[in-house]
Amino acid sequence: MSSAITYLAWVAFITVLLWIPYILNTVMVRGLVDAVGYPDDPKPVAPWAQRAKAAHYNAVENLVVFAPLVILAEMLRVSNDVTAYAALIYLLARIAHYLVYTFKIPWLRTLSFTVGWVCTVVVAAQVLF
């Protein structure tokens, strides 16, 4: 397995875990029954949990674009050091994005998102050119 695919697997695995903090807050605030149900007037979750949920959604949305590009690079045998470093940096940027989004650090949120986006473009360039 190439380094890029390994880093992609880590990105996917971490993305799978990102829902846990905000659902735990939902259970704590609303109780288990309302957390898994559809209450008519749900109690609001903590602001950090709302941001964590938004960060998770953003991670999923970006993974949908990034993952196929890394897989294509591997399938087309154009995966190289550039795609490996892009995948590693993407992984780190997505972790940073989740944390700074959740903890409300605005400039770093935009920076970490942009770094991940640039990594996606770099992998796309390896595939397309």
Backbone as CSV, one residue per row, in Angstrom:
resi,resn,N_x,N_y,N_z,CA_x,CA_y,CA_z,C_x,C_y,C_z
1,MET,0.859,-1.176,0.000,0.000,0.000,0.000,0.904,1.237,0.000
2,SER,0.591,2.171,-0.880,1.403,3.389,-0.977,1.169,4.285,0.242
3,SER,2.090,5.218,0.422,1.950,6.173,1.523,0.688,7.013,1.372
4,ALA,0.386,7.435,0.144,-0.802,8.258,-0.083,-2.069,7.508,0.311
5,ILE,-2.141,6.243,-0.038,-3.314,5.436,0.326,-3.372,5.227,1.836
6,THR,-2.221,5.033,2.454,-2.189,4.883,3.918,-2.711,6.142,4.597
7,TYR,-2.245,7.308,4.152,-2.721,8.567,4.735,-4.206,8.777,4.455
8,LEU,-4.644,8.386,3.273,-6.070,8.474,2.953,-6.889,7.597,3.900
9,ALA,-6.390,6.413,4.186,-7.091,5.527,5.128,-7.189,6.187,6.500
10,TRP,-6.126,6.857,6.928,-6.170,7.565,8.208,-7.163,8.718,8.177
11,VAL,-7.208,9.445,7.070,-8.179,10.536,6.935,-9.595,9.981,7.062
12,ALA,-9.869,8.890,6.362,-11.205,8.292,6.404,-11.533,7.808,7.818
13,PHE,-10.583,7.160,8.463,-10.811,6.644,9.815,-11.080,7.776,10.803
14,ILE,-10.287,8.819,10.729,-10.491,9.956,11.642,-11.835,10.618,11.357
15,THR,-12.194,10.738,10.089,-13.480,11.336,9.724,-14.633,10.527,10.316
16,VAL,-14.477,9.209,10.349,-15.503,8.339,10.937,-15.671,8.616,12.429
17,LEU,-14.623,9.073,13.087,-14.675,9.300,14.536,-15.149,10.700,14.933
18,LEU,-15.171,11.628,13.991,-15.427,13.027,14.344,-16.830,13.307,14.865
19,TRP,-17.771,12.433,14.658,-19.135,12.654,15.139,-19.250,12.393,16.645
20,ILE,-18.328,11.639,17.214,-18.452,11.190,18.601,-18.536,12.350,19.601
21,PRO,-17.645,13.359,19.557,-17.766,14.436,20.557,-19.111,15.142,20.533
22,TYR,-19.623,15.471,19.353,-20.867,16.230,19.347,-22.069,15.374,19.697
23,ILE,-22.053,14.106,19.378,-23.195,13.270,19.780,-23.165,13.021,21.293
24,LEU,-21.981,12.933,21.870,-21.907,12.801,23.329,-22.473,14.034,24.018
25,ASN,-22.180,15.218,23.470,-22.756,16.427,24.032,-24.271,16.436,23.865
26,THR,-24.752,15.965,22.734,-26.197,15.891,22.503,-26.856,14.982,23.527
27,VAL,-26.253,13.842,23.811,-26.793,12.910,24.813,-26.777,13.563,26.186
28,MET,-25.687,14.256,26.517,-25.588,14.898,27.830,-26.638,15.997,27.993
29,VAL,-26.886,16.762,26.940,-27.812,17.892,27.017,-29.264,17.436,26.928
30,ARG,-29.552,16.524,26.002,-30.942,16.147,25.720,-31.367,14.828,26.339
31,GLY,-30.408,14.031,26.777,-30.720,12.693,27.246,-30.713,11.731,26.059
32,LEU,-30.559,10.460,26.342,-30.415,9.460,25.286,-31.643,9.358,24.389
33,VAL,-32.830,9.385,24.982,-34.055,9.212,24.194,-34.214,10.348,23.186
34,ASP,-34.046,11.579,23.639,-34.175,12.712,22.713,-32.992,12.789,21.739
35,ALA,-31.811,12.334,22.163,-30.642,12.380,21.285,-30.809,11.448,20.088
36,VAL,-31.460,10.327,20.293,-31.642,9.375,19.185,-33.022,9.494,18.545
37,GLY,-33.850,10.332,19.115,-35.206,10.501,18.588,-35.367,11.802,17.850
38,TYR,-36.615,12.214,17.737,-36.967,13.443,17.037,-37.844,14.297,17.947
39,PRO,-37.241,14.910,18.970,-38.052,15.715,19.890,-38.631,16.941,19.179
40,ASP,-39.829,17.326,19.597,-40.487,18.483,18.993,-39.769,19.790,19.310
41,ASP,-39.246,19.895,20.515,-38.562,21.114,20.941,-37.222,20.728,21.562
42,PRO,-36.223,20.376,20.737,-34.954,19.889,21.297,-34.183,20.985,22.026
43,LYS,-33.539,20.591,23.108,-32.666,21.515,23.828,-31.431,21.770,22.968
44,PRO,-30.961,23.005,22.933,-29.775,23.293,22.108,-28.513,22.678,22.713
45,VAL,-27.658,22.182,21.838,-26.380,21.638,22.292,-25.407,22.787,22.504
46,ALA,-24.269,22.485,23.093,-23.253,23.509,23.349,-22.755,24.098,22.026
47,PRO,-22.389,25.368,22.031,-21.876,25.977,20.802,-20.682,25.221,20.208
48,TRP,-19.777,24.730,21.076,-18.634,23.983,20.546,-19.097,22.714,19.832
49,ALA,-20.171,22.089,20.322,-20.682,20.870,19.693,-21.307,21.193,18.332
50,GLN,-21.971,22.337,18.236,-22.512,22.760,16.940,-21.381,22.965,15.933
51,ARG,-20.286,23.576,16.401,-19.144,23.792,15.507,-18.475,22.466,15.154
52,ALA,-18.395,21.546,16.116,-17.806,20.228,15.839,-18.619,19.490,14.781
53,LYS,-19.925,19.602,14.860,-20.786,18.961,13.863,-20.551,19.575,12.483
54,ALA,-20.452,20.890,12.435,-20.188,21.567,11.161,-18.813,21.177,10.614
55,ALA,-17.833,21.065,11.489,-16.489,20.662,11.061,-16.492,19.233,10.524
56,HIS,-17.280,18.361,11.163,-17.399,16.983,10.693,-18.029,16.956,9.302
57,TYR,-19.095,17.689,9.125,-19.744,17.743,7.806,-18.762,18.253,6.747
58,ASN,-17.990,19.273,7.107,-17.011,19.817,6.178,-15.957,18.767,5.827
59,ALA,-15.544,17.979,6.810,-14.563,16.914,6.564,-15.116,15.877,5.598
60,VAL,-16.376,15.515,5.790,-17.010,14.534,4.900,-17.111,15.101,3.488
61,GLU,-17.555,16.338,3.366,-17.705,16.966,2.054,-16.376,17.016,1.299
62,ASN,-15.297,17.301,1.993,-13.993,17.390,1.342,-13.388,16.021,1.068
63,LEU,-13.683,15.060,1.900,-13.197,13.695,1.679,-13.784,13.112,0.396
64,VAL,-15.005,13.488,0.080,-15.663,13.007,-1.129,-14.896,13.430,-2.383
65,VAL,-14.210,14.541,-2.324,-13.410,15.003,-3.455,-11.990,14.447,-3.385
66,PHE,-11.397,14.489,-2.206,-9.992,14.103,-2.048,-9.771,12.607,-2.265
67,ALA,-10.607,11.781,-1.675,-10.404,10.324,-1.734,-10.361,9.780,-3.165
68,PRO,-11.321,10.117,-4.023,-11.247,9.583,-5.389,-9.978,10.010,-6.133
69,LEU,-9.495,11.213,-5.860,-8.278,11.675,-6.521,-7.065,10.850,-6.098
70,VAL,-6.955,10.568,-4.807,-5.841,9.746,-4.329,-5.947,8.335,-4.899
71,ILE,-7.153,7.798,-4.920,-7.360,6.451,-5.463,-7.051,6.432,-6.960
72,LEU,-7.481,7.452,-7.684,-7.157,7.554,-9.112,-5.651,7.640,-9.344
73,ALA,-4.975,8.434,-8.533,-3.518,8.540,-8.662,-2.870,7.169,-8.494
74,GLU,-3.369,6.412,-7.548,-2.842,5.058,-7.327,-3.173,4.149,-8.514
75,MET,-4.403,4.185,-8.969,-4.828,3.324,-10.080,-4.084,3.657,-11.376
76,LEU,-3.838,4.928,-11.594,-3.144,5.359,-12.813,-1.628,5.278,-12.684
77,ARG,-1.179,4.852,-11.529,0.256,4.710,-11.235,1.021,6.029,-11.358
78,VAL,0.358,7.111,-10.982,1.032,8.403,-10.930,1.250,8.841,-9.480
79,SER,0.927,7.963,-8.558,1.172,8.247,-7.146,2.679,8.300,-6.930
80,ASN,3.139,9.356,-6.276,4.576,9.563,-6.087,4.806,10.299,-4.770
81,ASP,6.006,10.818,-4.588,6.291,11.562,-3.353,5.387,12.785,-3.201
82,VAL,5.040,13.417,-4.286,4.173,14.604,-4.245,2.794,14.227,-3.707
83,THR,2.217,13.136,-4.238,0.889,12.733,-3.756,0.964,12.247,-2.315
84,ALA,2.067,11.590,-1.960,2.222,11.118,-0.579,2.298,12.294,0.395
85,TYR,3.118,13.291,0.077,3.211,14.463,0.955,1.900,15.246,0.980
86,ALA,1.242,15.338,-0.169,-0.050,16.031,-0.205,-1.062,15.316,0.689
87,ALA,-1.063,13.990,0.648,-1.997,13.234,1.488,-1.661,13.389,2.969
88,LEU,-0.380,13.382,3.308,0.023,13.578,4.702,-0.377,14.973,5.187
89,ILE,-0.082,15.973,4.391,-0.408,17.343,4.783,-1.925,17.524,4.850
90,TYR,-2.646,16.887,3.931,-4.113,16.936,3.968,-4.621,16.350,5.287
91,LEU,-4.092,15.212,5.679,-4.474,14.581,6.949,-4.261,15.552,8.107
92,LEU,-3.088,16.134,8.177,-2.781,17.065,9.273,-3.664,18.313,9.207
93,ALA,-3.909,18.797,7.996,-4.760,19.986,7.838,-6.189,19.707,8.270
94,ARG,-6.700,18.517,7.972,-8.077,18.185,8.354,-8.197,18.024,9.875
95,ILE,-7.193,17.450,10.504,-7.204,17.360,11.975,-7.187,18.763,12.563
96,ALA,-6.288,19.598,12.045,-6.205,20.982,12.534,-7.522,21.710,12.295
97,HIS,-8.114,21.535,11.116,-9.368,22.212,10.796,-10.459,21.842,11.790
98,TYR,-10.580,20.563,12.084,-11.610,20.124,13.033,-11.392,20.783,14.401
99,LEU,-10.167,20.779,14.861,-9.881,21.330,16.192,-10.082,22.838,16.247
100,VAL,-9.548,23.553,15.261,-9.675,25.012,15.324,-11.103,25.468,15.037
101,TYR,-11.849,24.711,14.245,-13.268,25.016,14.016,-14.045,24.787,15.313
102,THR,-13.825,23.642,15.942,-14.531,23.309,17.175,-14.236,24.315,18.283
103,PHE,-12.972,24.738,18.387,-12.581,25.642,19.459,-12.596,27.115,19.043
104,LYS,-13.192,27.386,17.858,-13.506,28.754,17.440,-12.260,29.632,17.264
105,ILE,-11.334,29.151,16.438,-10.132,29.919,16.130,-10.221,30.296,14.645
106,PRO,-10.784,31.476,14.333,-11.185,31.788,12.965,-10.067,31.803,11.918
107,TRP,-8.981,32.486,12.116,-7.955,32.573,11.072,-7.326,31.217,10.787
108,LEU,-7.089,30.450,11.823,-6.495,29.121,11.627,-7.474,28.168,10.963
109,ARG,-8.755,28.364,11.188,-9.756,27.539,10.515,-9.654,27.730,9.003
110,THR,-9.628,28.975,8.581,-9.532,29.271,7.152,-8.203,28.790,6.581
111,LEU,-7.136,28.987,7.323,-5.814,28.544,6.864,-5.767,27.027,6.717
112,SER,-6.243,26.297,7.709,-6.198,24.833,7.635,-7.089,24.301,6.519
113,PHE,-8.235,24.932,6.308,-9.098,24.541,5.188,-8.376,24.763,3.863
114,THR,-7.746,25.912,3.728,-7.050,26.252,2.486,-5.889,25.298,2.220
115,VAL,-5.160,24.932,3.249,-4.061,23.974,3.087,-4.603,22.640,2.568
116,GLY,-5.698,22.171,3.129,-6.312,20.933,2.652,-6.781,21.053,1.212
117,TRP,-7.352,22.198,0.864,-7.807,22.431,-0.497,-6.630,22.410,-1.474
118,VAL,-5.528,23.059,-1.098,-4.335,23.065,-1.949,-3.830,21.635,-2.145
119,CYS,-3.839,20.835,-1.111,-3.419,19.430,-1.239,-4.317,18.681,-2.224
120,THR,-5.592,18.962,-2.198,-6.520,18.339,-3.146,-6.174,18.746,-4.575
121,VAL,-5.890,20.017,-4.773,-5.513,20.504,-6.100,-4.195,19.875,-6.562
122,VAL,-3.250,19.723,-5.641,-1.961,19.109,-5.983,-2.162,17.665,-6.455
123,VAL,-2.973,16.906,-5.745,-3.242,15.519,-6.171,-3.982,15.509,-7.507
124,ALA,-4.928,16.406,-7.675,-5.656,16.488,-8.952,-4.691,16.788,-10.104
125,ALA,-3.732,17.659,-9.864,-2.754,17.993,-10.900,-1.913,16.766,-11.270
126,GLN,-1.560,15.956,-10.280,-0.788,14.737,-10.553,-1.606,13.771,-11.415
127,VAL,-2.887,13.717,-11.156,-3.771,12.815,-11.913,-4.012,13.347,-13.325
128,LEU,-4.260,14.640,-13.450,-4.673,15.212,-14.727,-3.529,15.591,-15.665
129,PHE,-2.388,15.921,-15.084,-1.290,16.410,-15.919,-0.124,15.482,-15.814
